[in-house]
Each structure stands twice: as C-alpha cells, then as structure tokens.
Amino acid sequence: MNGIMDTLARATHGKRYQSHKFCYDIESNGVIEYDRDREIEWLKAGESEHFTKPRDLTHVMELLSGQESWFKYFLDGSRHTYKVDDISYNNNVYPIIAGQVGVCCCKREHKKMMKEFFEPKLVISVPNSALPHEFQKNIDAIELLGKVNKSNKLLKHKLKIADILPYNLDADAKYESKGIAKIQDYMIEQEKKAVIQLVKEGKIKDKSYLLKDGSLEYKAVDNKNLNLSEAKMKMKYRYVLGVSKSFNPTTCFVEGGGTKSSVIAGLKKNERTPACCYRSKISGEGVNFCVWYLRLRESKYTQNVFDGIIKVEKLIQDNEMKHGVSTDLIDQLSAFLLRERNPVCYGKDKRWANHLYPIYVAESFAKSKYISTDLFLSLF
C-alpha cells in the first residue's frame, strides 16, 4: 500500500531512501532551560511607578480574594516533529520533516474548565527543490498537497495533510532545523489566528483575558496582517498575557538590577520584579513588550533556584508607551496569576513548579489528542 513518501517522491520526481523514521521531540529533563539568544533592546521601566526592589503581592491577593479571576481563556500551541525520510533532487539529498500541530483553547465557566476549540493539523516540510517553479511555490505546494492526500494510507485512516511547507536552501542552518522551524512558525500562525477569532467573537476583552503558554515575541512574517507591528493586530493582543515556564536567566533585566539574574533568583513567594520594557528586532518596528518575573512557589521545594518563577509578557499598546503599563494593572494581573498555581500537577510534569494549572490542562488535552508516533510514522 502506497504511503505518503511514495506519492510525494512520484509527484516531485525525487528519489526516496527509506531512511530511519523517528520523532525529534523528547520530554523536558527538568533542568534549567536556556532560551536562544535574541536581539533585544532594553528601553526603560515598563510600568507607571518606578521602583527597584521586588514587590510583595500578598496584600493584593487578599484584596482580590472575593473577585472572579480575569483569566477566562487559556491557549496552548504544541507540535511534534518527525524525520520521515530523505529524498534527492538534482543530485542533492534533503530531509523530509513532518509534524503534528495542535492549538488548544480552554475556557473556564463557573469554576469549570472546558474545551473552547482544538485544531489539530498534520503538515509536511519539504525542500524548495521539490517544487518546480521558482516564482509560484505556493501554487505548486497546493497542487502537491492534493496529490499527497490521495495516498492510500491517508485514505485508509481518513486523515489529511493540512499544508505543505517548503523550506529554503540558501542559508547555513541545517536542513533539519529549517524544516522544524517551518513547522514551528506554522504553529505560531495558528495561535495568532485563534486569538483573532476569539477577539472577533467578543470573548477576549476587559476582565476576560486570554493566558497564552509561551512568549508573545513572535517573528515578523510575510503576511503583514498577522504581525504585531500592525495596529489592528496589536490591539487584538490588548487582553492577552504570555507566560513562559522557562527563560534564559543570564539575560534577565530588572530595573536597578541590570542583568544580574540573582535578583530574580532571590524573589520570595508572591513577589514580582519591577516591569521593564524591551523591543525585539525580530517582531518588527514599533513592537514593545512589558516583561516581569513572578515567583509562584518557594525555591526550597523545587529542584533549582529558577523553578517556581515564571516570565510574564504583555504587549505595550501605543497609549502606554509614554508612561508604561499601569502598575496597579500589573499587580492585579500578577495576583490573579498567583491564584492559578493551584492545584499542583506535581509528579505529572517535571516542570510542575512553573505550571499554571489551567495552562497545564490545555497542554495535557492537546497532547492527548495526538496520533500515536507509531501510527503517524506508518503513514509515510
């Protein structure tokens, strides 16, 4: 029975090698995860009040104890990537990378978590050489997609490939990395479209925030309508927070503390750092972020000193550029975040100390819906 690679090789006149298939992704090993070096520019304080010492939010939590949380929606995008074969074009051999991409949004109503939507997609990243016409790659990819989806194994399991993602061959990065990056970018694009849809439906608004797993520092893409540098897109993220479970402690910046990560490591339970403003070159012109660090749990109960600390990002709107985000707003949002730390997923995830439980629920739901690795690889 013909698999996807048989169909793809035949449709693109390539030679496949039936290479070893495997999944790239491995479970986090629980150590400090250092994110990649980024070209960022630290500008100034990111909030309206200027202070240099950590801020204890215990009293704010007490004041808000009777209020319903402002966080109503929880978004997690995830992907699994796989090496499924090697194929040759013009006497050169290239890897074929496939992926399962899932964007899950959960909502909370009357203290109950439920699915808002889940969008699973299967994708394949191929070298540019697989597409014959230099100036109509998108058209070629659509035509190839139609042929691939007629593969016997896909028809048997009633599955479809959502997109063919061509990767470029004109840079120094490894081809495998290029293919994986294409799938990662595709996942981010699906996250953005999810936010746009929720805003369009009037679900994300004042006191009905969306909490997104991971950074908001999106790379600018060819489709300008999806870039945060666009005024309309920036406004759609007004009530969205990004929360990162891991961050690079050597590049953390806090007002009065420079890049000394010891300031963040020294945070006590319920404390946050002053918020700072930074600009990322990869996100485009006029995109500025307000970032602060918040300790959820005491370090004595965790494996390392940065466990129990999350990095929080908010996109700075144009009317906040002069004076920064309101300190009162940051305090309130942080207090509501502290309330999301329980219940604890201890023993279920090695990153348990950095998890906010609703995000953990969304992440777990998305992962539970993946096709098994054995079945997915058998399609090729």
Helices and strands as residue ranges (DSSP letters): H 4-12, E 15-16, E 22-23, E 40-45, E 55-56, H 58-63, E 71-89, E 92-109, E 112-127, G 128-130, H 137-148, H 152-156, E 163-167, H 175-200, E 209-213, G 224-226, H 231-236, E 240-244, G 249-251, H 262-265, E 271-272, E 276-280, G 281-283, E 288-295, G 299-301, E 309-315, G 318-320, H 327-339, G 352-354, H 357-368, H 373-378
